[in-house]
Each structure stands twice: as C-alpha cells, then as structure tokens.
Amino acid sequence: MRNLTCIVCPIGCALEVDGGADGNLIINGNKCPRGNVYAQEEIKAPKRIVTATASLITASASIRRVPVKTSVPCLREKIPALLDDIYKVKVSLPVKAGDAVIADWKGEGIDVVATRTIV
C-alpha cells in the first residue's frame, strides 16, 4: 500500500493506493473523481511542472538569468535531462513572458517558456 496526498484541489484528500490482483490500482480516500485520476497518474507515470532559470546572452549587472517553466508537466524521469538543456540555453533580449525559450523539447510537446519580460 502507498499513501498519497492529492494535490489537484484544495481539499488535499489522503489517498490509499493498493495494487489489485489483476494489476489495476485500488484507490480509497478520494472525495472527488479527480483524486482517482491523480493517484493513477502519480503511481504509473508521475509528471511535474518544471521551473528553472536560463542564461541571458546580454546580461546586465543586475539581471543575468530569466525565469522559465514548462508549458505542460514533464515525466519525472526526464526532468534531469530537461534541466540540463535549460541550463545550456542562452536567451537573447528582449524576451517577453510566454516566449518559448525551448520549443517542443525533444519532440515531447513540452515548451519551456519565459515567465518574466526582460527588455
């Protein structure tokens, strides 16, 4: 058995997840259907939104990096490779919040976008 806290809504249901004999997961404790979906994904293929900073090509004395995040969650096991690529990228100014710093990372459908406008 594995215990999880659902993070989909503010309730924060305490979930208990057991593997059934047929390979299906048995989930208890969710107060809404979203908890079931969350637990299934968290056990089978956990994903996370990734936040980081990327280097600026022409940095000023006060701003040397631009904050970025993924547009969609990334599989947890691929996060180290994604972070490596984010830390290697050099962003040129101006950059606007929402601009893709990395588009469709490795064909995964994940864009890395700036979260701050810097001119």
Number of C-alpha atoms within 10 A of each C-alpha: 8 11 14 17 16 22 14 13 10 7 12 14 18 16 20 17 19 15 12 10 8 6 8 10 17 15 20 16 16 20 14 12 8 14 24 20 14 18 26 17 12 15 12 9 12 15 16 15 14 18 16 16 17 22 18 19 13 14 14 9 6 6 11 13 18 24 15 24 22 23 19 15 16 19 15 14 12 11 16 10 9 20 15 10 13 21 12 11 15 15 19 14 14 10 19 15 14 16 16 20 22 19 16 13 15 10 8 11 13 20 22 25 22 26 20 14 14 15 8
